[in-house]
Amino acid sequence: MLESLRRFMKMDAASGLLLMTAAAMAVIVANSPLSWLYEQLLTTKLTVAVETFEISKPLLLWINDGLMAIFFLHVGLELKREAIVGDLNSPQKVALPALAAIGGMVVPAGIYAYLNWGNELAIQGWAIPMATDIAFALGIVVLLGQRVPAALKVFLVSLAIFDDLGAIIVIALFYTEQLSVLALSVTGVCIAILFFMNRMDVVSKSAYLFIGAIMWVALLKSGVHATLAGVALALFIPMKGVDWDGQATRPLHELEHDLHSPVNFLILPIFAFANAGLSLGNLSVSDLTHSIPLGIVLGLFVGKQLGVMSMVWLGVKLKLGALPKGVGWSQVYGIAVLSGVGFTMSLFIGGLAFDQTGQDNFDQDRLGIIVGSVLSAVWAVIWFCYLVKSPKKS
């Protein structure tokens, strides 16, 4: 049994399959006789208090604000590594995936905004269809096997990394509450300490994580979304250094490796289970015509394709970059479709957008995200399996 579990976790597609299973289980439980228990569990309030200081939030918000901060730390570490020594360490490597990500964010957001313009509540969800879920998308790519060239997998990962960066910027700029000057001041002090530690070649991961935890609490109280603490912390983790014993060490690589399994096999499935529980009892096909779910579905399934393909085409025509060797336009289109699988980050942004607007908006955005992501995934699989054309060999 344990050996089978180890083999499963080593599969490239394992995290994506687990994420899909968790999402499906959430929908099943939310529409079963246990739905009351599901809702009660997520609304159970947990409190951490020291003297007069306390943090008291429902379990759902502990997951979305706490566990997802660790996810964002992992994303930040990956971003830094790729920018320094990975596939994003030169302008030539960056150009096309960056342009693709920009197109894949702007066009879906524009479609959603057009359909919801004038509705003060609905327009808050404009950023929901901007995201690409790298775990889901890579899981599908791995299942497709040799139908997707290795160079195209790298392109998808690079695109998704820029997508995540765009989502981080959007969250920081547009999804903040009333700001607390005191809490932001504490955050600033934490950042200064992290900078000093980095400049002094401190390599202790525990020391960085301790200051990062204080920064997370400060951001939680500041009005800026607390998950950004994870990204900020990642920027200061050194790539390499020497520990107290004089041994060479790679703190960033080690921490990224340490977080890989907990994030992919625990945190993301828990997030999916907590956020994907869509009750279908009061929904019908006609609900998809409402502006919120329709904007999300069209943004993910149509906007992503249009945005990614148009910007990649423009980048190639302007000679800002070239298609990966051995990759044709029909294969790039398949990746553009697959980028419309926006599950995890879309749900996260949806939670921020409609946190105070009621359950109806939550259900509508979940409906749009699930339908748009499933359509993108199914069409991408059909395209790669039956319709894709490989480039002619010269």
C-alpha positions as CSV (number, residue, x, y, z in Angstrom):
1,M,0.0,0.0,0.0
2,L,2.7,2.5,1.0
3,E,4.8,1.5,-2.0
4,S,1.9,2.1,-4.3
5,L,1.3,5.5,-2.7
6,R,5.0,6.5,-3.2
7,R,4.8,5.5,-6.9
8,F,1.7,7.6,-7.4
9,M,3.3,10.6,-5.8
10,K,6.3,10.3,-8.1
11,M,4.0,10.5,-11.1
12,D,4.2,13.8,-13.0
13,A,0.4,13.9,-13.3
14,A,-0.3,12.9,-9.6
15,S,-0.9,16.4,-8.3
16,G,-3.3,17.3,-11.1
17,L,-5.2,14.1,-10.6
18,L,-5.4,14.6,-6.9
19,L,-6.6,18.2,-7.4
20,M,-9.3,17.0,-9.8
21,T,-10.4,14.3,-7.3
22,A,-10.6,16.8,-4.5
23,A,-12.7,19.2,-6.6
24,A,-15.1,16.4,-7.6
25,M,-15.4,15.2,-4.0
26,A,-16.3,18.8,-3.0
27,V,-19.2,18.9,-5.5
28,I,-20.4,15.4,-4.5
29,V,-20.4,16.2,-0.8
30,A,-22.0,19.6,-1.3
31,N,-24.9,17.9,-3.1
32,S,-25.2,14.9,-0.7
33,P,-27.0,14.5,2.7
34,L,-23.7,15.5,4.2
35,S,-23.8,19.0,2.8
36,W,-24.8,20.5,6.1
37,L,-21.6,19.0,7.7
38,Y,-19.5,20.4,4.8
39,E,-20.9,23.9,5.4
40,Q,-20.6,23.7,9.1
41,L,-17.0,22.5,8.9
42,L,-15.9,25.4,6.7
43,T,-17.7,28.0,8.8
44,T,-16.3,26.7,12.2
45,K,-14.4,29.5,13.8
46,L,-10.9,28.9,14.9
47,T,-9.1,31.3,17.3
48,V,-5.5,31.8,18.1
49,A,-4.9,34.2,21.0
50,V,-1.9,35.5,23.0
51,E,-3.0,37.9,25.8
52,T,-5.1,40.6,24.1
53,F,-3.9,39.8,20.6
54,E,-6.1,37.3,18.7
55,I,-6.8,36.0,15.2
56,S,-10.3,34.5,14.9
57,K,-11.5,33.3,11.5
58,P,-13.7,30.6,10.0
59,L,-11.8,27.4,8.8
60,L,-12.3,28.4,5.2
61,L,-10.4,31.7,5.7
62,W,-7.6,29.9,7.6
63,I,-7.3,27.7,4.5
64,N,-7.5,30.6,2.0
65,D,-5.3,33.1,4.0
66,G,-3.0,30.7,5.8
67,L,-2.4,27.5,3.8
68,M,-2.4,29.5,0.5
69,A,0.3,31.8,1.8
70,I,2.5,28.7,1.8
71,F,1.4,28.0,-1.8
72,F,2.4,31.6,-2.7
73,L,5.7,31.1,-1.0
74,H,6.3,28.0,-3.3
75,V,5.2,30.1,-6.3
76,G,7.6,32.9,-5.3
77,L,10.5,30.5,-4.9
78,E,9.8,29.0,-8.3
79,L,9.6,32.5,-9.9
80,K,13.0,33.5,-8.4
81,R,14.7,30.3,-9.4
82,E,13.4,30.4,-13.0
83,A,14.4,34.1,-13.3
84,I,18.0,33.5,-12.1
85,V,18.9,30.0,-13.4
86,G,15.9,28.6,-15.2
87,D,13.9,29.0,-18.4
88,L,13.2,32.7,-17.7
89,N,16.8,33.9,-17.3
90,S,17.2,35.7,-20.6
91,P,15.0,38.1,-22.7
92,Q,14.9,35.6,-25.6
93,K,13.4,32.9,-23.3
94,V,11.0,35.3,-21.6
95,A,9.5,37.2,-24.5
96,L,6.9,34.7,-25.9
97,P,5.6,33.2,-22.7
98,A,5.4,36.7,-21.2
99,L,3.4,38.0,-24.2
100,A,1.2,35.0,-24.1
101,A,0.5,35.5,-20.4
102,I,-0.3,39.2,-21.0
103,G,-2.8,38.3,-23.8
104,G,-4.2,35.5,-21.7
105,M,-4.9,37.9,-18.9
106,V,-6.1,41.0,-20.7
107,V,-8.5,39.5,-23.2
108,P,-10.4,37.3,-20.6
109,A,-10.6,40.2,-18.2
110,G,-11.9,42.4,-21.0
111,I,-14.6,39.9,-22.0
112,Y,-15.8,39.6,-18.4
113,A,-15.7,43.4,-17.8
114,Y,-17.7,44.0,-21.0
115,L,-20.5,41.6,-19.9
116,N,-20.6,42.9,-16.4
117,W,-20.0,46.6,-17.0
118,G,-22.4,48.8,-14.9
119,N,-23.0,46.1,-12.3
120,E,-21.0,47.3,-9.2
121,L,-21.0,43.9,-7.5
122,A,-20.4,41.7,-10.6
123,I,-17.6,43.8,-12.0
124,Q,-15.5,43.0,-8.9
125,G,-14.8,39.6,-10.4
126,W,-13.1,40.9,-13.6
127,A,-9.8,39.2,-12.7
128,I,-11.3,35.7,-12.2
129,P,-10.8,34.3,-15.7
130,M,-7.2,35.7,-16.0
131,A,-5.6,32.7,-14.2
132,T,-4.2,29.4,-15.4
133,D,-4.0,26.4,-13.0
134,I,-0.6,24.9,-13.6
135,A,-1.2,21.7,-11.6
136,F,-4.4,20.9,-13.6
137,A,-2.9,21.9,-16.9
138,L,0.4,20.0,-16.4
139,G,-1.5,17.0,-15.2
140,I,-3.4,16.9,-18.5
141,V,-0.3,17.5,-20.5
142,V,1.4,14.5,-18.8
143,L,-1.6,12.3,-19.5
144,L,-1.4,13.3,-23.1
145,G,2.2,11.9,-23.2
146,Q,4.2,12.4,-26.4
147,R,1.4,14.2,-28.1
148,V,2.8,17.3,-26.4
149,P,6.5,18.0,-27.1
150,A,8.8,18.7,-24.1
151,A,9.5,22.2,-25.4
152,L,5.8,23.0,-25.3
153,K,5.6,21.8,-21.7
154,V,8.3,24.3,-20.8
155,F,6.4,27.0,-22.7
156,L,3.2,26.2,-20.7
157,V,5.1,26.3,-17.4
158,S,6.7,29.6,-18.3
159,L,3.3,31.0,-19.4
160,A,1.7,29.9,-16.1
161,I,4.5,31.4,-14.0
162,F,3.9,34.8,-15.6
163,D,0.2,34.2,-15.2
164,D,0.8,33.7,-11.4
165,L,2.9,36.8,-11.3
166,G,0.2,38.8,-13.0
167,A,-2.4,37.4,-10.5
168,I,-0.1,38.4,-7.6
169,I,0.1,41.9,-8.9
170,V,-3.6,42.1,-9.4
171,I,-4.3,40.8,-5.8
172,A,-1.9,43.4,-4.4
173,L,-3.3,46.3,-6.3
174,F,-7.0,45.7,-6.5
175,Y,-8.1,43.2,-3.8
176,T,-7.1,45.1,-0.6
177,E,-9.3,46.3,2.2
178,Q,-9.0,49.5,4.4
179,L,-5.3,49.7,5.2
180,S,-3.8,49.7,8.7
181,V,-0.7,52.0,8.9
182,L,0.6,50.2,12.1
183,A,0.3,46.7,10.5
184,L,1.9,47.9,7.3
185,S,4.7,49.5,9.3
186,V,5.4,46.1,11.0
187,T,5.4,44.6,7.5
188,G,8.0,47.1,6.3
189,V,10.2,46.3,9.3
190,C,10.0,42.6,8.5
191,I,11.0,43.3,4.9
192,A,13.9,45.4,6.1
193,I,15.1,42.6,8.3
194,L,14.8,40.0,5.5
195,F,16.8,42.3,3.2
196,F,19.5,42.7,5.9
197,M,19.6,38.9,6.4
198,N,20.0,38.4,2.7
199,R,22.8,40.9,2.4
200,M,24.6,39.4,5.4
201,D,24.4,36.0,3.7
202,V,22.2,34.4,6.3
203,V,21.3,30.9,5.0
204,S,19.1,29.6,7.9
205,K,15.7,28.7,6.4
206,S,14.2,28.7,9.9
207,A,15.2,32.3,10.5
208,Y,13.6,33.5,7.2
209,L,10.4,31.5,7.9
210,F,10.2,33.0,11.5
211,I,10.3,36.6,10.1
212,G,8.0,35.5,7.3
213,A,5.4,34.3,9.8
214,I,5.5,37.7,11.6
215,M,5.1,39.4,8.3
216,W,2.1,37.1,7.5
217,V,0.4,38.1,10.7
218,A,1.1,41.8,10.0
219,L,-0.3,41.6,6.5
220,L,-3.4,39.7,7.8
221,K,-4.1,42.7,10.0
222,S,-3.1,45.3,7.4
223,G,-5.8,45.0,4.8
224,V,-3.4,43.7,2.1
225,H,-4.0,40.1,1.4
226,A,-1.9,38.0,3.7
227,T,-0.9,35.4,1.0
228,L,1.4,38.1,-0.5
229,A,3.7,37.5,2.5
230,G,4.7,34.2,0.9
231,V,5.8,35.9,-2.3
232,A,7.6,38.7,-0.5
233,L,9.5,36.1,1.7
234,A,10.5,34.1,-1.3
235,L,12.3,37.1,-2.9
236,F,14.8,37.2,0.0
237,I,15.6,33.5,0.3
238,P,19.2,33.2,-1.0
239,M,20.0,30.9,-3.9
240,K,23.2,29.6,-2.3
241,G,25.6,30.3,0.6
242,V,27.7,28.7,3.4
243,D,26.3,27.5,6.7
244,W,27.8,27.8,10.2
245,D,29.8,24.6,9.6
246,G,31.3,26.0,6.4
247,Q,29.3,23.6,4.2
248,A,27.9,24.9,0.9
249,T,24.1,25.1,1.0
250,R,21.3,26.1,-1.4
251,P,18.4,27.4,0.8
252,L,16.0,28.4,-2.0
253,H,16.4,25.0,-3.8
254,E,16.1,23.1,-0.5
255,L,13.0,25.0,0.7
256,E,11.3,24.7,-2.8
257,H,12.0,20.9,-2.6
258,D,10.7,20.7,0.9
259,L,7.4,22.5,0.0
260,H,6.8,20.6,-3.2
261,S,5.0,17.6,-1.8
262,P,3.0,19.4,1.0
263,V,1.8,22.1,-1.5
264,N,0.8,19.7,-4.3
265,F,-0.5,16.8,-2.3
266,L,-2.0,18.5,0.7
267,I,-2.5,22.3,0.5
268,L,-3.9,22.5,-3.0
269,P,-6.3,19.5,-2.6
270,I,-7.5,20.9,0.7
271,F,-8.1,24.3,-1.0
272,A,-9.9,22.7,-3.8
273,F,-12.1,20.7,-1.5
274,A,-12.9,23.7,0.6
275,N,-13.7,26.1,-2.3
276,A,-15.2,23.9,-5.1
277,G,-18.3,22.8,-3.2
278,L,-20.9,24.0,-5.7
279,S,-24.5,23.1,-4.7
280,L,-26.4,22.1,-7.9
281,G,-29.8,21.9,-6.3
282,N,-30.9,25.4,-7.2
283,L,-28.9,25.7,-10.4
284,S,-30.0,25.1,-14.0
285,V,-28.5,25.5,-17.5
286,S,-30.1,28.9,-17.7
287,D,-27.9,30.1,-14.8
288,L,-24.9,30.0,-17.2
289,T,-26.5,32.9,-19.1
290,H,-26.1,35.2,-16.0
291,S,-23.4,37.8,-16.5
292,I,-21.0,36.4,-13.9
293,P,-20.8,32.8,-14.9
294,L,-21.1,33.6,-18.6
295,G,-18.2,36.2,-18.3
296,I,-16.0,33.6,-16.6
297,V,-16.8,30.8,-19.0
298,L,-16.2,33.0,-22.1
299,G,-13.1,34.5,-20.5
300,L,-11.6,31.1,-19.8
301,F,-12.7,29.2,-22.8
302,V,-12.7,31.9,-25.5
303,G,-10.6,34.7,-24.1
304,K,-7.6,32.6,-23.1
305,Q,-7.4,31.2,-26.6
306,L,-7.7,34.5,-28.3
307,G,-5.3,36.3,-26.0
308,V,-2.6,33.7,-25.9
309,M,-2.6,33.0,-29.7
310,S,-2.8,36.6,-30.8
311,M,0.1,37.7,-28.6
312,V,2.3,34.7,-29.5
313,W,1.6,35.5,-33.2
314,L,2.4,39.1,-32.7
315,G,5.6,38.3,-30.9
316,V,6.8,35.9,-33.7
317,K,5.9,38.5,-36.4
318,L,7.8,41.2,-34.6
319,K,10.7,38.8,-34.1
320,L,10.6,39.2,-30.3
321,G,10.8,35.4,-30.0
322,A,10.4,32.2,-32.0
323,L,8.3,29.1,-31.5
324,P,10.1,26.3,-29.7
325,K,12.0,24.0,-32.0
326,G,9.8,21.2,-33.4
327,V,6.5,23.0,-32.4
328,G,3.8,24.1,-34.8
329,W,1.0,26.6,-34.6
330,S,-1.6,23.9,-34.1
331,Q,0.2,22.6,-31.0
332,V,0.6,26.2,-29.6
333,Y,-3.2,26.5,-30.1
334,G,-3.7,23.4,-27.9
335,I,-1.6,25.0,-25.2
336,A,-3.6,28.2,-25.5
337,V,-6.8,26.2,-25.0
338,L,-5.3,24.4,-22.0
339,S,-4.4,27.7,-20.4
340,G,-8.1,28.2,-20.0
341,V,-8.1,25.7,-17.1
342,G,-8.1,28.3,-14.4
343,F,-9.3,26.4,-11.4
344,T,-7.2,27.1,-8.2
345,M,-6.2,30.8,-8.8
346,S,-9.6,31.6,-10.3
347,L,-11.4,30.2,-7.2
348,F,-8.9,32.1,-5.0
349,I,-9.6,35.5,-6.8
350,G,-13.3,34.7,-6.8
351,G,-13.2,34.4,-3.0
352,L,-11.5,37.8,-2.7
353,A,-13.9,39.4,-5.2
354,F,-17.1,38.2,-3.7
355,D,-16.1,37.7,-0.1
356,Q,-18.7,40.2,1.2
357,T,-21.4,40.0,-1.5
358,G,-23.3,36.8,-0.6
359,Q,-23.5,33.1,-1.4
360,D,-25.3,33.7,-4.8
361,N,-22.2,35.3,-6.3
362,F,-20.0,32.6,-4.8
363,D,-22.1,29.9,-6.5
364,Q,-22.2,31.8,-9.8
365,D,-18.4,32.3,-9.9
366,R,-17.8,28.6,-9.0
367,L,-20.2,27.5,-11.7
368,G,-18.4,29.6,-14.3
369,I,-15.0,28.5,-13.2
370,I,-15.9,24.8,-13.2
371,V,-17.7,24.9,-16.6
372,G,-15.0,27.1,-18.2
373,S,-12.1,25.0,-16.9
374,V,-13.8,21.7,-17.9
375,L,-14.6,22.9,-21.4
376,S,-11.0,24.1,-21.9
377,A,-9.6,20.8,-20.6
378,V,-11.9,18.6,-22.7
379,W,-11.4,20.6,-25.9
380,A,-7.6,20.6,-25.3
381,V,-7.6,16.8,-25.0
382,I,-9.8,16.3,-28.1
383,W,-7.5,18.7,-30.0
384,F,-4.2,17.1,-29.1
385,C,-5.6,13.5,-29.5
386,Y,-7.5,13.9,-32.8
387,L,-6.9,17.3,-34.5
388,V,-3.4,18.6,-33.9
389,K,-1.0,18.8,-36.8
390,S,2.7,18.3,-36.1
391,P,5.1,20.6,-38.0
392,K,6.7,19.3,-41.1
393,K,10.3,18.2,-40.6
394,S,12.8,20.0,-42.8
